[in-house]
């Protein structure tokens, strides 16, 4: 398995809090990989270190064979990032938003319009971002992260706050993104989402990776019935989203 991501010994502290405490991960190219854990487990900080948005106190991370820190402009062209909180330009329509993002990468308007169609927002192209539903705004955010055709995509809890139908619609889009050959790394605190989407997951708690593997294999390995039970077995406490 050729590695799209290789991280070793990542640590990040904030005062006495160990947000990330010795995390190591390897993600293969073309894999759909999930970082799973309750709120406060260290998922977002880990992702930000991998993306090159945050400097680790210790450890190393490589993306597509290159160090993610210090930030490398050539590497940034090969990755797409969808942050937990969508950040759009104020008062722009969906089409204006994605055209602006495209221009930052030197990508033409035809590609931008094609991405709107891919995420099912062509009919909302003239709608301002503050008038989109939560699911539509998330799809626009993902479209902006994909407009430059990255090889590796990071998605930080993209379905949080969405209703069940909007979540499932977004799952279909994420499967499509992965089926096109992209490596996808997803953080989530939803067990069902990890089971539905991910080839493998890293189960995190208190800044540490407790176990890594395919969801079904983790369940079978520990002789339990679900990922919730896996978490209980590993931590001694019930899972809380």
KOLGUVEX-896338 format. One record per residue (C-alpha): x, y, z; residue number from 1; residue in one letter. Coordinates in steps of 0.05 Angstrom, whole numbers, plus 5000, padded with zeros to 4 digits. Layout:
<recs>
x, y, z, num, residuo
X, Y, Z, NUM, A
...
</recs>
This chain:
<recs>
x, y, z, num, residuo
5000, 5000, 5000, 1, X
5031, 5066, 4978, 2, X
5023, 5117, 5032, 3, X
4986, 5182, 5019, 4, X
4997, 5201, 5092, 5, X
5050, 5179, 5141, 6, X
5051, 5209, 5211, 7, X
5095, 5189, 5269, 8, X
5095, 5212, 5342, 9, X
5052, 5274, 5333, 10, X
5043, 5314, 5397, 11, X
5010, 5381, 5411, 12, X
5001, 5412, 5480, 13, X
4962, 5472, 5504, 14, X
4986, 5485, 5574, 15, X
4972, 5422, 5613, 16, X
4925, 5395, 5560, 17, X
4953, 5342, 5513, 18, X
4908, 5353, 5453, 19, X
4949, 5303, 5411, 20, X
4991, 5253, 5448, 21, X
5037, 5210, 5405, 22, X
4992, 5199, 5345, 23, X
5018, 5156, 5288, 24, X
4978, 5142, 5224, 25, X
4989, 5112, 5156, 26, X
4937, 5123, 5102, 27, X
4942, 5089, 5034, 28, X
4930, 5124, 4968, 29, X
4858, 5117, 4946, 30, X
4835, 5098, 5016, 31, X
4774, 5126, 5052, 32, X
4802, 5135, 5123, 33, X
4764, 5158, 5184, 34, X
4788, 5189, 5248, 35, X
4733, 5171, 5297, 36, X
4722, 5195, 5368, 37, X
4679, 5236, 5414, 38, X
4682, 5311, 5418, 39, X
4748, 5332, 5449, 40, X
4785, 5269, 5428, 41, X
4837, 5308, 5388, 42, X
4811, 5294, 5318, 43, X
4810, 5365, 5292, 44, X
4879, 5383, 5320, 45, X
4907, 5319, 5289, 46, X
4876, 5338, 5222, 47, X
4903, 5409, 5226, 48, X
4973, 5382, 5239, 49, X
4968, 5334, 5180, 50, X
4942, 5391, 5135, 51, X
5000, 5436, 5154, 52, X
4954, 5486, 5188, 53, X
4984, 5475, 5256, 54, X
5056, 5461, 5276, 55, X
5066, 5399, 5320, 56, X
5106, 5404, 5384, 57, X
5137, 5337, 5366, 58, X
5133, 5286, 5310, 59, X
5130, 5287, 5234, 60, X
5076, 5283, 5181, 61, X
5085, 5270, 5107, 62, X
5031, 5280, 5053, 63, X
5043, 5248, 4985, 64, X
5116, 5239, 5003, 65, X
5128, 5311, 5025, 66, X
5132, 5341, 5095, 67, X
5068, 5379, 5113, 68, X
5107, 5429, 5156, 69, X
5133, 5481, 5140, 70, X
5076, 5493, 5091, 71, X
5096, 5476, 5020, 72, X
5058, 5515, 4964, 73, X
5069, 5458, 4915, 74, X
5039, 5408, 4963, 75, X
4979, 5454, 4977, 76, X
4959, 5448, 4904, 77, X
4952, 5373, 4913, 78, X
4908, 5372, 4975, 79, X
4837, 5397, 4988, 80, X
4814, 5419, 5057, 81, X
4743, 5427, 5082, 82, X
4744, 5458, 5151, 83, X
4695, 5443, 5208, 84, X
4667, 5513, 5202, 85, X
4654, 5533, 5130, 86, X
4687, 5599, 5112, 87, X
4656, 5635, 5053, 88, X
4664, 5705, 5025, 89, X
4606, 5748, 5048, 90, X
4548, 5766, 5002, 91, X
4572, 5722, 4944, 92, X
4528, 5672, 4908, 93, X
4546, 5598, 4904, 94, X
4574, 5608, 4834, 95, X
4614, 5670, 4854, 96, X
4641, 5632, 4915, 97, X
4668, 5574, 4875, 98, X
4694, 5617, 4818, 99, X
4733, 5657, 4870, 100, X
4763, 5594, 4900, 101, X
4779, 5569, 4831, 102, X
4815, 5633, 4812, 103, X
4861, 5625, 4872, 104, X
4887, 5560, 4841, 105, X
4888, 5586, 4770, 106, X
4828, 5542, 4752, 107, X
4780, 5566, 4698, 108, X
4705, 5579, 4707, 109, X
4685, 5517, 4667, 110, X
4716, 5472, 4719, 111, X
4683, 5512, 4775, 112, X
4614, 5506, 4743, 113, X
4626, 5431, 4732, 114, X
4640, 5423, 4807, 115, X
4574, 5458, 4823, 116, X
4539, 5407, 4780, 117, X
4578, 5350, 4813, 118, X
4553, 5370, 4882, 119, X
4482, 5382, 4857, 120, X
4481, 5458, 4865, 121, X
4472, 5482, 4794, 122, X
4401, 5505, 4809, 123, X
4427, 5543, 4870, 124, X
4484, 5577, 4832, 125, X
4453, 5646, 4838, 126, X
4436, 5638, 4912, 127, X
4477, 5674, 4965, 128, X
4513, 5628, 5014, 129, X
4475, 5654, 5074, 130, X
4410, 5632, 5040, 131, X
4432, 5560, 5029, 132, X
4409, 5504, 5074, 133, X
4460, 5471, 5120, 134, X
4468, 5412, 5072, 135, X
4475, 5457, 5012, 136, X
4528, 5499, 5047, 137, X
4567, 5437, 5064, 138, X
4564, 5413, 4992, 139, X
4588, 5481, 4968, 140, X
4645, 5478, 5018, 141, X
4666, 5410, 4992, 142, X
4661, 5434, 4920, 143, X
4708, 5492, 4937, 144, X
4757, 5442, 4967, 145, X
4754, 5399, 4904, 146, X
4754, 5453, 4850, 147, X
4829, 5446, 4836, 148, X
4823, 5369, 4831, 149, X
4866, 5350, 4891, 150, X
4893, 5280, 4901, 151, X
4882, 5281, 4977, 152, X
4820, 5310, 5011, 153, X
4810, 5326, 5085, 154, X
4740, 5333, 5112, 155, X
4729, 5354, 5184, 156, X
4662, 5331, 5211, 157, X
4625, 5351, 5146, 158, X
4557, 5324, 5167, 159, X
4552, 5355, 5237, 160, X
4487, 5391, 5247, 161, X
4453, 5362, 5185, 162, X
4386, 5326, 5186, 163, X
4387, 5251, 5171, 164, X
4368, 5258, 5098, 165, X
4419, 5313, 5085, 166, X
4472, 5269, 5119, 167, X
4456, 5210, 5073, 168, X
4457, 5255, 5011, 169, X
4526, 5279, 5032, 170, X
4549, 5207, 5043, 171, X
4532, 5192, 4970, 172, X
4575, 5252, 4948, 173, X
4633, 5230, 4992, 174, X
4631, 5159, 4963, 175, X
4633, 5189, 4893, 176, X
4693, 5232, 4911, 177, X
4730, 5170, 4936, 178, X
4709, 5127, 4877, 179, X
4743, 5177, 4830, 180, X
4810, 5155, 4859, 181, X
4820, 5209, 4912, 182, X
4845, 5193, 4981, 183, X
4794, 5218, 5032, 184, X
4808, 5230, 5106, 185, X
4746, 5243, 5147, 186, X
4738, 5261, 5220, 187, X
4671, 5244, 5251, 188, X
4639, 5230, 5318, 189, X
4583, 5189, 5285, 190, X
4594, 5115, 5291, 191, X
4545, 5098, 5235, 192, X
4581, 5146, 5188, 193, X
4648, 5112, 5200, 194, X
4617, 5044, 5189, 195, X
4582, 5065, 5124, 196, X
4639, 5104, 5091, 197, X
4708, 5084, 5116, 198, X
4755, 5029, 5093, 199, X
4792, 5037, 5159, 200, X
4785, 5080, 5221, 201, X
4830, 5104, 5276, 202, X
4792, 5105, 5342, 203, X
4816, 5165, 5383, 204, X
4805, 5188, 5454, 205, X
4842, 5238, 5498, 206, X
4892, 5254, 5442, 207, X
4912, 5182, 5429, 208, X
4898, 5131, 5375, 209, X
4871, 5070, 5412, 210, X
4863, 5023, 5353, 211, X
4864, 5025, 5277, 212, X
4830, 4979, 5227, 213, X
4769, 4965, 5184, 214, X
4706, 4977, 5226, 215, X
4680, 4906, 5218, 216, X
4748, 4876, 5235, 217, X
4754, 4918, 5298, 218, X
4686, 4894, 5320, 219, X
4703, 4821, 5305, 220, X
4772, 4826, 5336, 221, X
4745, 4849, 5403, 222, X
4685, 4802, 5400, 223, X
4633, 4857, 5407, 224, X
4572, 4879, 5368, 225, X
4587, 4950, 5346, 226, X
4638, 5007, 5344, 227, X
4606, 5036, 5406, 228, X
4624, 4971, 5441, 229, X
4695, 4975, 5413, 230, X
4702, 5043, 5446, 231, X
4673, 5017, 5512, 232, X
4721, 4958, 5510, 233, X
4782, 5003, 5497, 234, X
4765, 5059, 5546, 235, X
4720, 5028, 5598, 236, X
4666, 5080, 5587, 237, X
4607, 5090, 5541, 238, X
4614, 5130, 5477, 239, X
4585, 5200, 5477, 240, X
4577, 5237, 5411, 241, X
</recs>
